[in-house]
Amino acid sequence: MLRPDRSRDSALPNPESPIPNPPTSATLRVALVAGEASGDLLGAGLIERLRARHPDIECVGVGGDAMRAAGMTTWHDASELAVMGLSEVLRHLPRLLRLRRELRTRLLAWRPDVFVGIDAPDFNLGLERALKRHGIRTVHYVSPSIWAWRQGRAAKIGRSADRVLCLFPTEPPIYAAHGVDARFVGHPLAEMLALEPDRTAARHTLALDASAPVLAVLPGSRLGEIARLGEVFLEAAARVAAELPGLRVVVPAANAGCRAAIDALLAQPRFAALDVRVLDGQARAAMVAADVVLLASGTATLEALLAKRPMVVGYRIAPSTAFVVRLLKLMKVDRYSLPNMLAGRAIVPELIQEDCTPDNLATAVLRWFRDPAAAAALQPVYRDLHLQLRQGASATAAEAVAQLAPPALPAPQAAPR
């Protein structure tokens, strides 16, 4: 079957009008770029659902183990994009710009039907904009946090992406106000986690006593986060342990590097009395098993919500980044964590930057332990939010991506004899 000449195909579909599904027999070519572990999982789910629609699909780009297992040919590993914070990005900027230029050249030569940038907006939106100018349909999967930063950025995102796939229901109306085609697809984690988590099973898996008070501590999945939050979180845990006899502390480490950093912190004499166990991964089991979770702001707070656990959210960014954010008044909200954003009110404590101290964190954690009624009152709120996010995300996202692919031209008929 012939493929259309996309060098002349620069007309983009009107988001207001229906776009027909491509024929299921056509070979679909999709390029994807994911920048970290969460994006790798999203990309893998998307590829699997696209492959169910188009068994002969070709996928290339940037991804991790999950996307490779789903059948994508990775030109670069997702870890090459996993950079966070102003100071960190500045250090890696020349390398990232070279990588983006190389990808743009390779993608324009490969001519995908659709390009999907998964999260990593600082990297992907510029790449999407360049590809869109050359007639390639573009999708941005995972809206940047425009609800927290600059809602006017929605129009700029629309200049890069033909379609934005949103994980949260509060986001499409913001894009609609700027004439951008955005679809709420739901969150894959809401499908993966049970509505009624089995805490007994989780404790059995982790060999934790069924009746012991348990605190899960998650200072982040990046070394920079552990450097800024690890010591503060462990000091808070030590203060909680001093007030709560028999407390067990579990600290999931995202990878070997994170484990080494956490072990180095725990080697300090001041933590010798803390009953703590470092886990290799198993963050989700640790959350379900815990009575309370102390964690860094980010996707992990959504997992804690879906695990139905009371939590305390803390975060610190690099001082230079915090200075710029405050100077330019970039933050537009007073709620930072996903549970509070989704609920539209403060349902869990947030302690950010200067407020993120061991004493403040410990006080907030102890409130949950000492007030079971408050913890129980969270459960119906968490359940309602969980149900809102259950939309068959990967299948819905695959439908939205496949709709944008230009239809293949029919095969030429043989000339009559």
N, C-alpha and C positions, 0 to 999 in steps of 0.2 A: 504494500500500500504506500503510495506517495505521501510525503509530508508537505504541508504548505510552505511556501517561501516566506519566512517570517521577516526577512529584510524589508519586505514591502508591507508587512502586516502590523502597522503601528496604531490602527484604530482600536481603542479600548472599549469594552462593553459598558453600557449605561447601567450603574448599579440599581436604578429604578426598574429596569425591565428584566424579565426572566432570561436566564442563560441556559440553553439546552445542555443536557448531559452529553459528554462525548461518547461516541460509539464504544461499546465495551470491547470490541475486537481490535481497536486501534492501540498501537504501542504508545503508552504515555511516558513521557520523559519529565522527571521532576528533579530539580536540584534543591537541596536543603542545607542550611547552615545553622547549627546549634552550638551554643557557647559554653554550656556547663552541664552538670549531671542531670538537673531537672529538665533542661531542654532536650537532652539526649533521650530521656524517657518519653517526652511528648512526641519527639520525632519518630521514635520506634513505633509508638501506637498509631501514629498517622500513616506511616509506611505500611504497616500490617493491614490497615483498613483499606488503603489505596490498592494494595496488592490483591485484596479480596475482590475488588471491583475490576482490576486490570491485572490479571496474572502475569503478563509479560512486561510489567512496568520496569523502567530503568531509573534508578535513583543514584545520584552522586552528590558530593559536597563535603561538608564538615560535620562530623559527628563523633560519637563515642561507641563504647562496646554494644550498647543496646541497639543503636541504629545499624551497626554492622551486622549484628545478629538478625536484624529484620531484613537484611539483604541490600543495604546501601554500600556503594563503593566510596570509601572515604579518601578524599584527596589530602585532608589534614585532620588531625584529631581535635575534638572539642576542647581539650585542655589548653590548646594554644590561644583560645579566646577568653579563658577564665580569669579575667582581670577586673578588679573592683575598686572604686574610690578614685578621687581626682589624682592624688599623688601617685597611686599605683598605675593608673592609666598613662600618666605623663611619662613614667619611666619606660613603659612598653610601647609608646605611641609610634615611633619609627617602624618597629617590627610589625605592628598591627596594620599600619598604612601600606607597607609593602605586601603583606598578606592579602589585604583587600584588593589591591591593584592586580595581583596575580590571579585571584579568584575571578575578578571581573573579566579579565582577558580570556581565561579558560572557559568561563560560562558563556561568553558571547560566541566563542568558537563552537561550543557544544550545543547551543541553542535549545535550552529546555522549553517544554510547553509551559511550565509554571515554575517559578522560583518561590520557595518558602523560607523566609527568615524567621527562625524560632528564637524569640526573646533577643538578648544581646543587641538592644536598639542602637547603641552608639556605633556598633560595627555594621549591623545589618541594614539599617535604614538608608545609609549612604550607598551601599551596594544595590539595594532594591531600586533606588532612584535612578542609578546609572543603567540598570537593566531595563527598567520601565521605559526610559527614553529610547531604547533600541527595540521597543515593541514586544518585550517579554512580559507576560503577565506576572504580577508579583503579589505575594500574600505575606502579611506580617502576623505571625502566630504568637500570641501573648502580648496584649497591649502594655506598653510602658505605663507606669503609675501616674497617668495624667490626672487622676482624681486627687493625687497628693501634691503634684508639682505644678505644671502649667497646662490648664485645660486648653488654652489656645494652641498648644502643640499638636492637637488633634488634626488641624488643617494641614500642618507640615507633614505629619505622618501620612495623610491621604495623598500627598504629592509623591510619596515613595511607594505606597502600597495600593494596589487596586482593591484589596479587601483586607480588613483587619479581623482576626479571629480572637475573640475576647473570652477569658476564662470566668469573668465575673459579670453578673447581670447589671451592675451599676454603670458599666463602661459604654455600651452602644449608644445610649442617649446622648452622651457627651460628644461622640463622633457625629451623630445625626445632626446635631446643632451646627456642625461645620460641613455638612454635605458629604460625609465620608461613609462608604459602605462598610459597616462593622456588624459582625454576627456574634451573638453569645452562643458559645458551643458547650459551655459547662467545663468542669475541671475533672481531668482523668482520675485524680486522687479520690474524688468522691465516689467513683465507681469501684476503686480498688479496696477501699476501707469499708468494713461492715458498719451498718447503722448501729449495731449493738456490739461494741468491741468486747472480746472475751478476756477480761483482766486475769482471771484464774489461769487460763491457758498461757497467757503471756508471762505470768510469774513462774509457772512451771518451766517454760522454755528457758528462762533466765536463771532458774534455780534460786528464786527469791521466796522467802517465807511468806505465806499467804496473809499473815496478820501484821507483818512489820510495816512501819511507815516507810515509804519509799519516795525519794526525790530524784527525778531524772534531770540531769544538767546537760544542756546542749549549747556550748558557746560558739558554735558555727562550724561550717564545713571547709573553711579556708584558713590557711595559716595566719593570714593577717587578722582575721576575726579572733582566732584563738589568742594571738599576741595582745589584742586589745581587751578581750573579754574573759579569757580563761582564768586568769588570776582573780579577777573581781568576782566571777561566778563561784569559784571554789572557796574564796573567803566568805561569801554569803552562805554557801552550803555549810561551812564550818560553824558559822554563827547559828544557823538553824539547828545543827546537830547538838550544840551546847544547850539548846532550849528543849530539844525533843529527843529524849533517851531512846536508843535503839534504832535511830534513823539509818537507813541504808541509802547510799548514793550511787547511782549508776550514770556513767558518762560514756555515751556512744562516740566512737571516733570514726570519722568518715573514711579515712584511709590510713596507710602506714605513717605518712608524714604527720598527720594530725595526732595520731596516737603517740608518736615520739614527743611531740610538743606538749601534750597533756601529761604524759609520764614524767617529763622533765619538771613541770610545775608541781606535780604531786610529790616529787622527791624532796621538796623543801620541808625542813623539820616542822614547820607550823601546821602542816597537813597530816602529820604522822598519826594523830588520833582519829582522823576522819575515816569512817567505815565506807570505803569507796571502791567501786569496781569499774575499770575501763573496759568497754566492749568494742570488739571489732565490728563496726556497722551496727545492725540491729536497733537503729534509732526508733523505728516504728514500734517494735516490741517493747522497748524501754518506756516509751510514752504511754502505751496501753497499760503496762504493768504499774506505772507510777501513781501515787496519790496526787502529786503536784509536779508540774514541769516548769523548770527555769530555763529559758532559751533565748537565743538571739532572734531579733526581728527578721522576718523573711518567710520563705515557703514553709519552713518547719512549724511556724505558728498555725498554718492551715492544717498541717498534719495533726498537731495537738488538738485543734478544734474537732477534726474528724475522729480522733481517738477519744473525744469527749472528756478531756482532762482539764481541770483548772490549771491555769498557767500564769506566770509572771514573765513579761517580755522586757528584755533589756537590750540596749545597743549603744555602741560608740563608734563613730567614724573617725578617720584621721583628722587631727586638729585643723590642718589646712583646708580640708574639704568642708568641715563644719563652719570655718570662717567665711568661705565663699558663699555657702548656702544662706547664712545669716545676713551677710552683707548685701546680697542680691535679692533677699527675701524670696527664695525659690520655693520654699515649702508653703503650701496654701491651705493646709489642714492642721488640726490639732490632734488627729488620730493617726497613728503610724502603722499599727499592726493590722494584719488581714482580718482577724476576728472582729475587731472594733469597726473596721471599715465596712465589712459585710453587714454587721448588725446595725450600723448607723448610730451607735452609741458606745460608751465605754463599758464593756462587759468584762475585760481583763485589764490588770494594771500594766502600764507602759512606763518604763524608766529609761529615758534617753539622755545620752551625753553626760552632762554634769550630774544629773539625777541618778545615773547608773552607778551607784556606790554599793559596797557590801552591806552596809547597814540598811539602806533603803530596800535593796533586793530581799534581804533576809526578813525584814518586817512584812513585806508583801507576801512572801512565801508562807510565813507562819500564820498569817490571817486565813489562808485557805485551809491549812491543817486544823486550825482551831475553830473554824466555822463550817461544819459539814452542811448546814442548811444552805449557806451561800453557794457551796459547791454543787449541791443537788439542784439548786435553782438554775444553774447553767445548762442542765441537760436538755430540757425542751427547746431552749434557744439554739443550742448546738445542733440538735436533730433537725429543726426547721431549716437551718442554713445548709446542712448536709443535703437535704432533699432538694433544695433550690439548685445546688451545684451538680446534681445528678442528671445530666442531659445526654448521656452517651457520647462523651466529648470526642473521642477519636473518630467514631463513625460520622458524627456531625461535621467535624473538621474536614474529613476526607471528602464528604459530599461538597462542601464549600470550595475546596481546592479543585476537585475534578470539574466542577461547573465552569471554572475559568479557563480550562484548557481549550484551545481552538480546535474545532472539529477537523479531523484528517480529511484530505481529499480522497474521493473514490479512486480505486485502481483503474487505470486506462483499459478500455475494451480492445480486444484484438481487432485488427483491421479485417473487414470482410474479404473473403477470397473471391 
